């Protein structure tokens, strides 16, 4: 897979979106990026523990997908899920408290970074298992269909999941049963430390969907407008005609996780991809359209910084689960007579 051919920062003469919406997309991406950058600092201070998988570089996907879905559409995520959760509308306070392992977190401190969950926004969480969300999404989609809800179940997964058996099983079942599932592949080229060319004999994920008679489209996942447009079209099709798949070509700038020594790719490769950073190219596009200037950008950054500081303070003030509750939700508290 090659670096996108389009020149970085290249802009169209007109924009398909309003200034207000364009700035909201930018704000969503910046909010995810700045949140995670602070999480790196907090992790180094041992205030966040456990595993931490960063979304830095991939923000255009979460920011573009969520506005194209409806509020009652179920979302099934991955372990690289902070961006999905924030873009979906889970309060940052609840996400940060979960990162800190506090009971005020969206998963009551039991999930941490990889298991964010929020029933109110129909965000059915991430999974530490590669591809583990795919069967869940198919089950949720089947349930939605049986209850005659006109929804789309959006299932995020990475390119590494494509090599897993459940990917093929789930696409097959979704096609057979015409389930309202939108499969969203975030192809960042590396499954942990394995380049996609070393794992898949055919690196075209859309071709794998075609094998199950599922219509699919490959999209530049570094272009938030392209992401939103493709998702909107695909979601409309899913509501009326069954499953679809979108393959988003993207790139993560950070290591697979905070424990990853990142020996599988060169620093030069990472730097080349920085030219396609959505937080470089999209602001340049908005400036060229007259939608953005230094004053408005500074205002957005300040608003986000204040929100993050407040979320950290909220998490710091939170409480850890008492030892007496450690078996709660693990074993049934009722016994048969």
C-alpha positions as CSV (number, residue, x, y, z in Angstrom):
1,X,0.0,0.0,0.0
2,X,1.5,3.3,-1.0
3,X,1.3,6.8,0.5
4,X,-1.7,8.7,-0.8
5,X,-1.0,10.3,-4.2
6,X,-2.8,13.6,-3.5
7,X,-0.5,16.4,-2.5
8,X,-0.7,17.3,1.1
9,X,-2.7,20.4,1.8
10,X,-4.2,20.4,-1.7
11,X,-7.6,22.1,-1.5
12,X,-10.7,22.3,-3.6
13,X,-12.0,25.6,-4.9
14,X,-15.2,25.0,-3.0
15,X,-16.3,23.0,0.1
16,X,-19.2,20.6,0.2
17,X,-19.9,21.6,3.9
18,X,-20.8,24.7,5.7
19,X,-18.2,26.7,7.7
20,X,-20.0,25.7,10.9
21,X,-19.9,22.0,10.2
22,X,-16.3,22.2,8.9
23,X,-15.1,23.8,12.1
24,X,-17.0,21.2,14.1
25,X,-15.2,18.5,12.3
26,X,-11.9,20.2,13.0
27,X,-12.8,20.7,16.6
28,X,-13.7,16.9,16.9
29,X,-10.3,15.9,15.5
30,X,-8.4,18.4,17.7
31,X,-10.3,17.3,20.8
32,X,-9.3,13.6,20.2
33,X,-5.7,14.5,19.5
34,X,-5.2,16.8,22.5
35,X,-7.0,14.3,24.8
36,X,-4.6,11.6,23.8
37,X,-1.5,13.8,24.0
38,X,-2.4,14.5,27.6
39,X,-3.0,10.8,28.2
40,X,0.6,10.1,27.1
41,X,1.8,12.6,29.8
42,X,-0.5,11.1,32.4
43,X,0.6,7.6,31.5
44,X,4.3,8.6,32.0
45,X,3.3,9.9,35.4
46,X,1.7,6.5,36.2
47,X,-1.7,8.2,36.7
48,X,-3.1,6.1,33.9
49,X,-2.1,2.4,34.2
50,X,-2.5,-0.7,32.1
51,X,-2.5,-0.7,28.3
52,X,-2.9,2.4,26.2
53,X,-3.5,2.3,22.5
54,X,-3.4,5.7,20.8
55,X,-5.5,6.9,17.9
56,X,-3.1,9.7,16.9
57,X,-3.2,10.1,13.1
58,X,-6.5,8.4,12.6
59,X,-8.8,11.1,14.0
60,X,-10.4,11.9,10.6
61,X,-12.2,8.5,10.7
62,X,-13.9,8.9,14.1
63,X,-14.7,12.6,13.4
64,X,-16.1,11.8,10.0
65,X,-18.0,8.6,10.7
66,X,-20.0,9.7,13.8
67,X,-21.9,12.7,12.2
68,X,-23.0,10.4,9.4
69,X,-24.8,8.1,11.8
70,X,-27.9,8.6,13.8
71,X,-28.0,8.8,17.6
72,X,-29.7,5.4,18.0
73,X,-27.3,3.6,15.7
74,X,-25.3,1.1,17.8
75,X,-21.4,1.4,17.8
76,X,-19.0,-1.4,18.4
77,X,-15.4,-0.4,18.7
78,X,-11.9,-1.7,19.2
79,X,-9.2,-1.4,21.8
80,X,-8.0,1.8,20.0
81,X,-11.3,3.5,20.9
82,X,-10.8,6.8,22.7
83,X,-11.5,8.7,19.4
84,X,-14.6,6.8,18.7
85,X,-16.0,7.3,22.3
86,X,-15.3,11.1,22.3
87,X,-16.7,11.6,18.8
88,X,-19.8,9.6,19.7
89,X,-20.6,11.9,22.5
90,X,-19.5,10.1,25.7
91,X,-18.6,12.9,28.1
92,X,-14.8,13.5,28.4
93,X,-15.1,13.5,32.2
94,X,-16.5,9.9,32.1
95,X,-13.8,8.8,29.6
96,X,-10.9,10.3,31.6
97,X,-12.2,8.9,34.9
98,X,-12.3,5.5,33.2
99,X,-8.7,5.9,32.1
100,X,-7.9,6.6,35.8
101,X,-9.8,3.5,36.9
102,X,-12.3,5.4,38.9
103,X,-15.9,4.4,39.6
104,X,-17.1,7.6,38.0
105,X,-15.8,6.3,34.6
106,X,-18.1,5.2,31.9
107,X,-17.4,1.6,32.7
108,X,-17.2,2.3,36.5
109,X,-13.5,1.9,36.4
110,X,-13.6,-1.7,35.4
111,X,-12.7,-1.4,31.8
112,X,-10.0,1.2,31.5
113,X,-8.6,2.3,28.1
114,X,-9.7,-0.8,26.1
115,X,-13.2,-1.2,27.4
116,X,-15.1,2.0,27.3
117,X,-18.8,1.5,27.3
118,X,-21.9,3.8,27.4
119,X,-25.4,2.6,27.1
120,X,-26.8,6.1,26.8
121,X,-25.0,6.7,23.5
122,X,-25.4,3.1,22.4
123,X,-21.6,2.7,22.5
124,X,-21.0,-1.0,23.1
125,X,-17.4,-0.7,23.8
126,X,-14.1,-2.0,22.7
127,X,-12.5,-5.4,23.1
128,X,-8.9,-6.4,23.9
129,X,-9.3,-9.3,21.4
130,X,-8.4,-8.5,17.8
131,X,-11.6,-8.8,15.8
132,X,-13.5,-9.5,19.0
133,X,-16.1,-6.8,18.3
134,X,-17.2,-8.3,15.0
135,X,-19.3,-11.1,16.3
136,X,-20.8,-8.7,18.8
137,X,-21.7,-6.3,16.0
138,X,-23.4,-9.1,14.0
139,X,-25.4,-10.1,17.1
140,X,-26.4,-6.5,17.8
141,X,-27.4,-6.1,14.2
142,X,-29.5,-9.3,14.2
143,X,-31.2,-8.1,17.4
144,X,-32.0,-4.7,15.8
145,X,-33.4,-6.4,12.7
146,X,-35.5,-8.8,14.8
147,X,-36.9,-5.9,16.8
148,X,-37.6,-4.0,13.5
149,X,-35.5,-1.0,14.4
150,X,-34.3,0.9,11.4
151,X,-30.8,1.3,12.6
152,X,-27.2,0.7,11.4
153,X,-24.8,-1.1,13.6
154,X,-21.4,0.4,13.0
155,X,-18.5,-2.1,13.6
156,X,-14.9,-0.7,13.7
157,X,-12.0,-3.0,13.3
158,X,-8.4,-2.8,12.2
159,X,-6.6,-4.5,9.3
160,X,-5.2,-7.1,11.7
161,X,-8.7,-8.4,12.3
162,X,-9.1,-9.2,8.6
163,X,-6.8,-12.2,9.1
164,X,-9.0,-13.5,11.9
165,X,-11.6,-16.2,11.3
166,X,-14.4,-14.2,12.8
167,X,-14.0,-11.5,10.1
168,X,-15.0,-14.0,7.5
169,X,-17.7,-15.7,9.6
170,X,-19.3,-12.4,10.4
171,X,-19.3,-11.0,6.8
172,X,-20.8,-14.3,5.7
173,X,-23.6,-14.3,8.2
174,X,-24.3,-10.6,7.7
175,X,-24.6,-11.2,4.0
176,X,-26.8,-14.3,4.4
177,X,-29.1,-12.6,6.8
178,X,-29.0,-9.2,5.2
179,X,-28.1,-7.6,8.5
180,X,-27.9,-3.9,9.0
181,X,-24.2,-3.8,9.8
182,X,-21.7,-1.3,8.5
183,X,-18.2,-2.8,8.6
184,X,-15.6,-0.1,9.1
185,X,-12.0,-1.2,8.5
186,X,-9.4,1.2,9.9
187,X,-6.5,0.1,7.8
188,X,-3.4,1.7,9.3
189,X,-1.0,-0.8,7.6
190,X,0.2,-2.5,10.7
191,X,-1.4,-5.2,12.8
192,X,0.5,-4.6,16.0
193,X,4.0,-4.8,14.5
194,X,3.2,-6.8,11.4
195,X,3.0,-4.9,8.1
196,X,-0.1,-5.8,6.2
197,X,1.9,-7.2,3.2
198,X,3.4,-9.8,5.6
199,X,0.0,-10.9,6.9
200,X,-2.4,-10.8,4.0
201,X,-1.8,-12.5,0.6
202,X,-4.3,-10.0,-0.8
203,X,-4.1,-6.6,0.9
204,X,-7.3,-5.3,-0.7
205,X,-9.9,-5.6,2.0
206,X,-12.7,-4.5,-0.3
207,X,-12.0,-7.6,-2.4
208,X,-12.6,-9.8,0.7
209,X,-16.0,-8.2,1.1
210,X,-16.8,-8.9,-2.5
211,X,-16.2,-12.6,-1.8
212,X,-19.3,-12.4,0.4
213,X,-21.4,-10.3,-2.0
214,X,-21.0,-7.3,0.2
215,X,-20.6,-3.9,-1.6
216,X,-17.4,-2.2,-0.4
217,X,-15.5,1.0,-1.0
218,X,-11.9,2.1,-0.2
219,X,-11.6,5.7,1.1
220,X,-8.8,8.0,2.1
221,X,-9.1,7.8,5.9
222,X,-6.9,10.9,6.3
223,X,-9.6,13.1,4.6
224,X,-12.4,13.8,7.1
225,X,-14.8,15.0,4.3
226,X,-14.3,11.9,2.3
227,X,-14.9,9.8,5.4
228,X,-18.1,11.5,6.2
229,X,-19.4,11.3,2.7
230,X,-18.6,7.6,2.2
231,X,-20.1,6.8,5.6
232,X,-23.3,8.7,4.9
233,X,-23.8,6.9,1.6
234,X,-23.0,3.5,3.0
235,X,-25.2,4.0,6.1
236,X,-28.2,4.9,3.9
237,X,-27.6,1.8,1.8
238,X,-27.3,-0.5,4.9
239,X,-30.7,0.8,6.3
240,X,-32.4,-0.3,3.1
241,X,-30.4,-3.1,1.6
242,X,-28.1,-4.9,4.2
243,X,-24.4,-4.9,5.0
244,X,-21.7,-2.7,3.5
245,X,-18.0,-2.3,4.1
246,X,-15.7,0.7,4.0
247,X,-11.9,0.4,4.1
248,X,-10.3,3.6,5.4
249,X,-6.7,3.9,4.5
250,X,-5.0,5.7,7.4
251,X,-1.9,5.7,9.5
252,X,-1.0,5.9,13.2
253,X,1.9,8.1,14.2
254,X,2.5,6.5,17.6
255,X,3.5,3.0,18.4
256,X,1.0,0.2,18.6
257,X,0.8,0.7,22.4
258,X,2.8,2.4,25.0
259,X,4.8,-0.9,25.5
260,X,5.7,-1.2,21.8
261,X,9.4,-0.5,21.0
262,X,8.3,0.1,17.3
263,X,11.1,-1.7,15.6
264,X,9.0,-2.7,12.6
265,X,9.0,0.5,10.6
266,X,11.5,3.3,10.0
267,X,11.3,6.8,11.4
268,X,11.5,8.1,7.8
269,X,8.3,6.3,6.9
270,X,6.5,7.9,9.8
271,X,7.7,11.4,8.9
272,X,6.6,11.0,5.3
273,X,3.1,10.2,6.4
274,X,3.0,13.3,8.6
275,X,2.5,15.3,5.5
276,X,-0.9,13.7,5.3
277,X,-1.8,14.3,8.9
278,X,-5.5,15.4,8.9
279,X,-4.7,18.0,11.5
280,X,-2.3,19.5,9.0
281,X,-4.2,19.2,5.7
282,X,-7.7,20.0,6.9
283,X,-6.8,23.3,8.7
284,X,-4.9,24.3,5.5
285,X,-8.0,23.6,3.5
286,X,-10.2,25.6,5.8
287,X,-7.7,28.5,5.8
288,X,-7.8,28.5,2.0
289,X,-11.6,28.6,2.1
290,X,-11.6,31.5,4.5
291,X,-13.2,29.3,7.2
292,X,-10.3,29.4,9.7
293,X,-7.8,32.0,11.0
294,X,-5.3,32.1,13.9
295,X,-7.9,33.7,16.2
296,X,-10.5,31.1,15.7
297,X,-8.0,28.2,15.9
298,X,-6.6,29.6,19.1
299,X,-10.2,29.8,20.5
300,X,-10.9,26.2,19.6
301,X,-7.6,25.0,21.2
302,X,-8.3,27.0,24.4
303,X,-11.8,25.6,24.7
304,X,-10.4,22.0,24.3
305,X,-7.6,22.6,26.8
306,X,-10.1,23.9,29.4
307,X,-12.3,20.8,28.9
308,X,-9.3,18.4,29.3
309,X,-8.1,20.1,32.4
310,X,-11.6,19.8,33.9
311,X,-11.7,16.1,32.9
312,X,-8.4,15.5,34.7
313,X,-9.6,17.3,37.8
314,X,-12.8,15.2,37.7
315,X,-10.9,12.0,37.4
316,X,-8.4,12.9,40.1
317,X,-11.3,13.7,42.5
318,X,-13.0,10.3,41.7
319,X,-13.0,7.3,43.9
320,X,-11.6,3.8,43.4
321,X,-13.9,0.8,43.7
322,X,-14.0,-0.6,47.3
323,X,-12.5,-4.0,47.8
324,X,-15.9,-5.2,49.0
325,X,-17.3,-4.7,45.4
326,X,-14.6,-6.6,43.6
327,X,-16.9,-9.7,43.0
328,X,-19.8,-7.5,41.9
329,X,-20.8,-8.2,38.3
330,X,-18.6,-11.3,38.3
331,X,-20.8,-13.8,40.1
332,X,-24.6,-13.8,40.4
333,X,-25.8,-12.4,43.7
334,X,-28.9,-14.6,43.6
335,X,-29.0,-18.3,44.2
336,X,-31.7,-20.8,43.1
337,X,-34.0,-21.9,45.9
